[in-house]
């Protein structure tokens, strides 16, 4: 039990061994850069260098950096540095002295080859990407149910737009089965056919964590979706192949949620401003048109009075003419009736007979008005006031 160490003592002892080993103080390592980040305040760069089996953490302090040290994730580099144990975490770390870029790593080359092929097929074309509805009714979110990404999306959408139904499709967002799980969730949402938008989202992570979203199968599933897809994968600098195929890329999960729904506060403000502007426009229009309206009012009143006067005059003329025509017609009818009355009285036999007149008819009941209406020896009837006298014509004499 003589070789019992405290954790910190063991790590310190290992570091002392490293410092006394000239080989470990001047290492040259070839590999692919991954998970590069630079702290803005200090300028230090932190990354990992890897091959197909292992990876090592690296730190490149600002005072050691060269202005020509331009490298990024996926670059294949040759670094020179010193190995040490970072005691707070017990991690093997390379303190980098220089970086020489040698091209792209194998994984990055594969990603670039895939992207060129997908681009040549039109998967990245902006013209084919679907537009996002302004006021969605249903959104499915493909993410991990226990992730901060899901919490951020829920809060953002709840704060901005509460009229949408938010559906979680629980999905693995890293690891070996991630890609198949994401593809199944996309297909499931399309099969249901109730969503207006699909959001695929996860928080930040290492390049290895985000690698499933650089695989072809997820890009193909997004391209084949009939429902518009918004991605919010990682941080602003984490651009995956899925982001390039998506209809819209959100820089973060929160950004994806903001893209998916409008802000009700902004809508209310817009409607309020629109209402104020409309009132101002109407007031201005009415004020500008008031003189014209007054002129129109005066013209209408004058025309109305003139038309009424003319109308009354026409009514008076019509009334006078109608009465005149009516009176003339009545007078004519009365005269005609008098004539008829006189004619009737003339032909009133009894009245005529009382005055000594008589009416003569032949046997055919035709009135005899002239000598030519009767023949010698023709029988005739003489109508008098109290009867009829039958007689025969013996002689005719003209006056």
C-alpha positions as MATLAB code, in Angstrom:
seq = 'XXXXXXXXXXXXXXXXXXXXXXXXXXXXXXXXXXXXXXXXXXXXXXXXXXXXXXXXXXXXXXXXXXXXXXXXXXXXXXXXXXXXXXXXXXXXXXXXXXXXXXXXXXXXXXXXXXXXXXXXXXXXXXXXXXXXXXXXXXXXXXXXXXXXXXXXXXXXXXXXXXXXXXXXXXXXXXXXXXXXXXXXXXXXXXXXXXXXXXXXXXXXXXXXXXXXXXXXXXXXXXXXXXXXXXXXXXXXXXXXXXXXXXXXXXXXXXXXXXXXXXXXXXXXXXXXXXXXXXXXXXXXXXXXXXXXXXXXXXXXXXXXXXXXXXXXXXXXXXXXXXXXXXXXXXXXXXXXXXXXXXXXXXXXXXXXXXXXXXXXXXXXXXXXXXXXXXXXXXXXXXXXXXXXXXXXXXXXXXX';
ca = [
       0.000    0.000    0.000;
       3.049    2.284   -0.318;
       2.004    3.493   -3.861;
      -1.337    5.078   -2.892;
      -1.945    8.484   -4.555;
      -4.431   11.232   -4.228;
      -6.003   11.942   -7.636;
      -4.326   15.317   -7.993;
      -0.975   13.914   -6.799;
      -1.103   11.157   -9.404;
      -1.862   13.602  -12.219;
       0.891   15.915  -11.018;
       3.367   13.028  -10.983;
       2.388   12.049  -14.529;
       2.861   15.642  -15.658;
       6.332   15.682  -14.119;
       7.164   12.555  -16.065;
       5.927   14.254  -19.274;
       7.990   17.375  -18.587;
      11.169   15.346  -18.099;
      10.561   13.370  -21.283;
      12.108   15.256  -24.199;
      10.084   13.220  -26.683;
       6.768   14.268  -25.122;
       7.896   17.918  -24.985;
       8.318   18.100  -28.779;
       5.637   15.996  -30.423;
       4.539   16.035  -34.084;
       1.016   14.717  -34.630;
      -0.881   14.352  -37.885;
      -4.701   14.218  -37.881;
      -8.004   15.928  -38.625;
      -9.229   19.043  -36.801;
     -12.600   18.725  -35.098;
     -14.684   20.744  -32.630;
     -12.670   23.919  -33.163;
     -13.700   26.900  -31.060;
     -12.026   30.181  -30.250;
     -12.662   32.112  -27.064;
     -13.314   35.695  -28.105;
     -12.045   37.305  -24.921;
      -8.671   35.517  -24.804;
      -8.180   34.506  -28.433;
      -7.134   30.978  -27.393;
      -8.209   28.136  -29.699;
      -9.499   24.831  -28.413;
      -9.980   21.799  -30.669;
      -9.420   18.092  -31.027;
      -7.223   16.212  -33.464;
      -8.329   12.756  -34.498;
      -7.839    9.805  -36.780;
     -10.266    6.971  -37.463;
      -9.598    5.388  -34.046;
      -8.778    8.071  -31.463;
      -8.804   11.769  -30.669;
      -6.790   14.095  -28.392;
      -7.724   17.470  -26.947;
      -5.576   20.439  -27.933;
      -5.146   24.037  -26.781;
      -3.449   26.702  -28.894;
      -2.700   29.782  -26.804;
      -2.970   33.139  -28.514;
       0.611   34.248  -27.824;
       1.867   31.171  -29.713;
      -0.412   31.607  -32.729;
       0.872   32.687  -36.128;
      -1.086   34.998  -38.414;
      -0.865   32.300  -41.091;
      -2.483   29.697  -38.851;
      -5.782   29.495  -40.756;
      -7.493   26.172  -40.188;
     -11.002   24.912  -39.470;
     -12.977   21.782  -38.720;
     -12.248   19.017  -41.193;
      -8.773   20.245  -42.110;
      -5.991   17.688  -42.109;
      -3.035   19.184  -40.208;
       0.385   18.498  -38.788;
       0.761   19.992  -35.317;
       3.781   20.429  -33.095;
       3.298   20.607  -29.366;
       3.845   19.342  -25.860;
       1.835   16.643  -24.085;
       0.485   17.265  -20.612;
      -2.339   16.168  -18.335;
      -4.974   18.844  -17.731;
      -5.341   18.208  -14.030;
      -8.907   19.553  -13.362;
     -10.329   16.897  -15.700;
      -7.483   14.441  -16.025;
      -7.502   14.845  -19.820;
      -4.490   14.255  -22.002;
      -3.950   17.582  -23.749;
      -1.514   18.832  -26.376;
      -0.279   22.391  -25.855;
       0.140   23.379  -29.508;
       3.176   25.357  -30.658;
       2.459   25.384  -34.423;
      -0.092   24.125  -36.958;
       0.628   23.224  -40.565;
      -2.368   22.643  -42.829;
      -2.095   19.597  -45.117;
      -5.573   19.491  -46.657;
      -8.927   17.957  -45.705;
      -9.313   14.964  -43.445;
     -10.900   11.769  -44.757;
     -14.268   12.429  -43.082;
     -14.383   16.011  -44.272;
     -13.502   14.849  -47.779;
     -16.450   12.446  -47.705;
     -18.778   15.229  -46.562;
     -17.529   17.566  -49.296;
     -17.934   14.865  -51.960;
     -21.513   14.190  -50.763;
     -22.377   17.887  -50.748;
     -21.084   18.383  -54.293;
     -23.174   15.451  -55.477;
     -26.313   16.643  -53.722;
     -25.758   20.151  -55.024;
     -25.420   18.852  -58.592;
     -28.782   17.091  -58.138;
     -30.421   20.370  -57.091;
     -31.034   19.550  -53.412;
     -29.514   22.870  -52.313;
     -31.361   24.990  -54.903;
     -33.207   27.908  -53.302;
     -35.782   27.937  -56.104;
     -37.069   24.450  -55.204;
     -37.341   25.125  -51.467;
     -40.838   25.417  -50.016;
     -42.189   28.582  -48.470;
     -43.206   28.595  -44.810;
     -46.819   29.457  -43.985;
     -47.080   32.684  -41.983;
     -49.700   31.406  -39.558;
     -49.170   27.656  -38.970;
     -51.797   25.575  -37.182;
     -49.657   22.524  -36.412;
     -45.881   22.007  -36.026;
     -44.035   18.768  -35.350;
     -40.680   19.019  -33.573;
     -38.132   16.253  -34.138;
     -35.792   16.340  -31.139;
     -34.932   14.653  -27.873;
     -37.724   15.041  -25.273;
     -35.199   15.742  -22.478;
     -33.095   18.241  -24.409;
     -32.628   21.943  -23.841;
     -33.497   22.369  -27.524;
     -37.061   21.120  -26.867;
     -37.431   23.410  -23.854;
     -36.162   26.413  -25.835;
     -38.553   25.709  -28.722;
     -41.559   25.246  -26.415;
     -40.865   28.467  -24.551;
     -40.156   30.516  -27.665;
     -43.315   29.415  -29.480;
     -45.461   29.779  -26.353;
     -44.185   33.330  -25.853;
     -44.680   34.308  -29.495;
     -47.711   32.487  -30.869;
     -50.111   30.398  -28.780;
     -52.491   29.559  -31.636;
     -50.379   26.659  -32.942;
     -50.476   22.994  -31.920;
     -46.955   21.797  -31.038;
     -46.284   18.059  -31.460;
     -43.114   16.425  -30.132;
     -41.738   13.451  -32.075;
     -39.228   11.974  -29.576;
     -36.031   11.161  -31.469;
     -32.413   10.184  -30.872;
     -30.320   13.200  -31.876;
     -26.825   11.678  -31.796;
     -25.184    8.307  -31.973;
     -25.334    5.322  -34.274;
     -29.154    5.136  -34.588;
     -29.742    8.880  -34.825;
     -29.980    9.138  -38.626;
     -32.512    6.288  -38.959;
     -34.577    7.715  -36.099;
     -34.702   11.194  -37.660;
     -35.656    9.772  -41.069;
     -38.489    7.732  -39.479;
     -39.804   10.821  -37.679;
     -39.848   12.856  -40.923;
     -41.734   10.083  -42.721;
     -44.189    9.725  -39.812;
     -45.059   13.441  -39.871;
     -45.598   13.298  -43.640;
     -47.796   10.220  -43.271;
     -50.034   11.957  -40.724;
     -50.332   14.965  -43.035;
     -51.566   17.384  -40.357;
     -48.440   19.513  -39.880;
     -47.710   22.807  -41.608;
     -44.044   22.759  -40.577;
     -41.440   20.264  -39.325;
     -38.624   21.494  -37.060;
     -35.513   19.318  -36.720;
     -33.435   20.562  -33.821;
     -30.754   19.785  -31.294;
     -28.323   21.814  -29.231;
     -24.625   22.232  -29.766;
     -22.165   19.372  -29.610;
     -18.957   18.013  -30.988;
     -18.444   17.414  -34.656;
     -18.913   13.722  -33.966;
     -22.242   14.418  -32.213;
     -23.489   16.356  -35.229;
     -22.137   13.879  -37.796;
     -25.510   12.077  -38.395;
     -26.862   15.333  -39.857;
     -24.149   15.202  -42.512;
     -25.314   11.783  -43.694;
     -27.097   11.392  -47.015;
     -30.186    9.610  -45.662;
     -31.324   12.574  -43.551;
     -30.745   14.996  -46.431;
     -32.785   12.778  -48.778;
     -35.624   12.527  -46.249;
     -35.760   16.318  -45.861;
     -35.742   16.750  -49.645;
     -38.563   14.201  -50.093;
     -40.763   15.715  -47.391;
     -43.967   17.315  -48.637;
     -43.998   19.421  -45.459;
     -41.558   22.368  -45.227;
     -38.607   21.667  -42.926;
     -36.777   24.115  -40.652;
     -33.512   23.026  -39.052;
     -31.993   24.354  -35.839;
     -28.954   22.151  -35.332;
     -26.126   23.120  -32.990;
     -24.768   26.638  -32.916;
     -24.359   29.349  -35.556;
     -21.029   27.960  -36.794;
     -22.311   24.366  -37.037;
     -23.462   24.061  -40.664;
     -24.524   20.512  -41.510;
     -25.585   19.013  -44.836;
     -29.127   18.779  -43.468;
     -29.079   22.585  -42.976;
     -28.190   23.068  -46.652;
     -31.116   20.903  -47.835;
     -33.671   22.295  -45.369;
     -36.163   24.873  -46.602;
     -34.916   27.312  -43.952;
     -31.991   27.019  -41.558;
     -32.247   28.387  -38.050;
     -28.899   29.185  -36.444;
     -30.052   27.663  -33.144;
     -33.150   25.845  -31.796;
     -34.504   29.179  -30.561;
     -33.900   30.755  -33.965;
     -35.741   27.881  -35.688;
     -38.756   28.431  -33.427;
     -38.723   32.174  -34.162;
     -38.715   31.463  -37.900;
     -41.609   28.993  -37.603;
     -44.161   31.301  -35.964;
     -44.976   35.023  -36.007;
     -44.787   37.189  -32.911;
     -48.295   38.135  -31.736;
     -46.924   41.263  -30.064;
     -45.529   42.444  -33.394;
     -48.788   41.551  -35.142;
     -50.821   43.541  -32.605;
     -48.421   46.480  -32.927;
     -48.678   46.298  -36.713;
     -52.489   46.228  -36.611;
     -52.487   49.144  -34.170;
     -50.160   51.192  -36.391;
     -52.222   50.255  -39.429;
     -55.393   51.391  -37.677;
     -53.801   54.730  -36.730;
     -52.568   55.238  -40.288;
     -55.982   54.422  -41.729;
     -57.650   56.926  -39.397;
     -55.139   59.584  -40.426;
     -55.630   58.847  -44.102;
     -59.420   58.960  -43.748;
     -59.274   62.221  -41.797;
     -56.994   63.747  -44.398;
     -59.204   62.527  -47.211;
     -62.366   63.840  -45.563;
     -60.740   67.216  -44.825;
     -59.583   67.494  -48.424;
     -62.977   66.512  -49.757;
     -65.094   68.652  -47.387;
     -65.133   71.737  -49.708;
     -66.144   69.524  -52.609;
     -68.830   67.887  -50.500;
     -70.219   71.287  -49.533;
     -70.292   72.318  -53.203;
     -72.006   69.056  -54.059;
     -74.494   69.658  -51.262;
     -75.293   73.153  -52.557;
     -75.638   71.880  -56.110;
     -77.872   69.038  -55.001;
     -80.134   71.386  -52.984;
     -80.406   73.887  -55.877;
     -81.025   71.170  -58.422;
     -83.526   69.539  -56.106;
     -85.487   72.749  -55.645;
     -85.442   73.504  -59.386;
     -86.519   70.003  -60.233;
     -89.301   70.108  -57.655;
     -90.535   73.459  -59.003;
     -90.506   72.133  -62.574;
     -92.230   68.990  -61.444;
     -94.980   70.872  -59.650;
     -95.461   73.057  -62.732;
     -95.766   70.007  -64.910;
     -98.255   68.495  -62.463;
    -100.340   71.685  -62.537;
    -100.309   71.763  -66.344;
    -101.187   68.105  -66.501;
    -103.981   68.590  -63.971;
    -105.425   71.541  -65.930;
    -105.166   69.674  -69.197;
    -106.695   66.565  -67.669;
    -109.620   68.492  -66.194;
    -110.177   70.307  -69.504;
    -110.093   67.080  -71.455;
    -112.313   65.428  -68.890;
    -114.851   68.256  -68.976;
    -114.873   68.329  -72.786;
    -115.343   64.601  -72.864;
    -118.176   64.790  -70.342;
    -119.849   67.577  -72.318;
    -119.574   65.569  -75.504;
    -121.015   62.507  -73.800;
    -123.900   64.558  -72.372;
    -124.658   66.044  -75.831;
    -124.599   62.615  -77.352;
    -126.852   61.293  -74.660;
    -129.268   64.196  -75.301;
    -129.315   63.354  -78.957;
    -129.973   59.739  -78.182;
    -132.651   60.768  -75.757;
    -134.286   62.982  -78.368;
    -134.054   60.216  -80.922;
    -135.620   57.808  -78.512;
    -138.360   60.251  -77.752;
    -138.949   60.756  -81.449;
    -139.344   57.084  -81.931;
    -141.485   56.653  -78.833;
    -144.686   55.461  -80.628;
    -147.120   56.052  -77.836;
    -145.863   59.551  -77.273;
    -145.995   60.271  -81.001;
    -149.441   58.705  -81.349;
    -150.784   60.883  -78.561;
    -149.893   63.810  -80.779;
    -151.794   62.344  -83.793;
    -148.884   60.624  -85.460;
    -148.803   56.938  -86.436;
    -146.166   54.413  -87.579;
    -146.711   52.303  -90.729;
    -145.046   48.915  -91.253;
    -145.362   46.218  -93.884;
    -145.892   42.577  -93.040;
    -142.136   42.165  -92.654;
    -142.165   44.706  -89.812;
    -140.174   47.174  -91.877;
    -141.034   50.829  -91.337;
    -142.471   52.519  -94.413;
    -140.748   55.876  -94.856;
    -141.402   56.462  -98.545;
    -143.944   55.587 -101.238;
    -141.335   53.412 -102.815;
    -141.350   51.189  -99.714;
    -144.886   49.965 -100.462;
    -146.724   48.459 -103.421;
    -150.455   48.650 -104.581;
    -152.529   45.910 -102.959;
    -149.792   45.371 -100.365;
    -151.059   44.833  -96.854;
    -149.758   47.297  -94.274;
    -150.076   47.884  -90.489;
    -150.843   51.267  -89.006;
    -149.627   51.617  -85.419;
    -151.549   54.108  -83.320;
    -151.649   54.890  -79.584;
    -154.241   52.328  -78.641;
    -153.710   49.549  -81.254;
    -152.938   48.462  -84.816;
    -155.041   49.003  -87.958;
    -154.620   46.522  -90.836;
    -155.150   47.955  -94.292;
    -154.431   47.468  -98.006;
    -152.818   50.008 -100.348;
    -155.212   50.920 -103.136;
    -153.581   54.009 -104.529;
    -150.317   56.049 -104.180;
    -150.148   59.797 -104.762;
    -147.059   62.006 -104.623;
    -147.050   65.428 -103.010;
];
